[in-house]
Amino acid sequence: MSAPKPRLDRGRVLAEFHRLMVRQWCRCDVCRAEIGAMVDGYPLATDSKWCVDHDHETGAVRGLLCRECNLGLAAFRESPTALRRAAGYLERHRRHSEPGGAP
C-alpha cells in the first residue's frame, strides 16, 4: 500500500504568493506572460488565470504560472524528457516549414 500524497498547504501557498509575484516580476515563470502588477509596491494578481504550480508528489511550491503553461506541464505529465522531445519536435518542424527551409 502506497503512502498518501501530501496535500497542498493552502495557507503556505497564500503566504508565498506575494514573494513569488515579486521574484517573478508578476509574470508567468514559463512563458513570461504578465499575470499581475505592482500597485503601490504591493503585488496584485491582475489575471484570474494564474496558478500556483507545485510538485504533486511532495507538495513543494515551484512558482506561479499562467493557466495555459500549468495545463501544458500537466499534459506532458510534468516530464522534462517529454517536454524536451516536444521542443525538439517543434524546432525540427519549424526549420522545415519556414520559407527556404529544408524539405
N, C-alpha and C positions, 0 to 999 in steps of 0.2 A: 504494500500500500504506500503510495507516494505522499509526501508531506504537502499540506495545503500551501498554495502560493500566498506570499504576503499581500495584504491588502494595501492599497494606496492610502496613505495618511493624508486626508484632505486638509487638515489643519496645517501640516507641514508644507503642503503644496501651496496653500494661500500665503504662508509666511515667505516662501521662496519666490513667489510671483514677482514682487517688486524688484528683488535682487536680480532675477533673470531678465526682466524688462530692461533694467539699466545696463546689465552686462551685454545684452544683445542689441542695444541701441533701438529697442522697440521694434525689432524685426524678427521674422522667422529665421531660425538658426540654420535652415537648409537653403531656401530659395532667396532669402533676404527681403521678402515682401514686407511692407510695413504692416504691423499688427497693433501698433499703439503709438502713443505720442507722449512727450514730456509736457505736462501742464503745471506751470509754477514750480518746476523742479521735481514734480511727482509723476511717476509713470502711470499712464492710464491706457487701458485697452480700448482702442477705437474700432477694432474689428471683432465682432462677436464670434468669429470662426477660429479663434486661436485655441490651441490645445497644449496642455501640459504633457509633454512626452515623458514617458517613464519606462523603465525596464520591467517587463511583465513578470519576470522571474524573481527579481529582487525588490521591486517597488521603488528603486532609486530614480529620482527625477533627473532627466538628462537635459531638458531645455524646453523652450516654448517654440511651437511650430504653428504654421497656418494649417487649416484643416486639410487642405489638399496634400501637403507634404506628410502630415501624420497618416493619412489614409494610404499614401504611396508606400511608406515604410511598412505599414501593415500588409499591404498587398504583396510585398516581397518577403513577408514573414520575418521582417527585421534581419534579414540575412545579408551581411556585407558582400558575400560572394555573389549572391543573386543580383544585388544592385550593381556590382562591378561588371557582371556579364551584361546586364541591361544597358549600362553606359557604353560598353564596347560595341554592343549591337547598334545602338543609335549612332555612334561615331562612324562605324563602318558604313552604315546605310546613308548617312549624311554626305559622306565623301562621294558616294556613287550617285546621289540624287542632285548634287549641285551642278550647275552648268559647267561643262568641261571636265567633270569628274569621270573616273574610270568606270566602265560598264560593270 
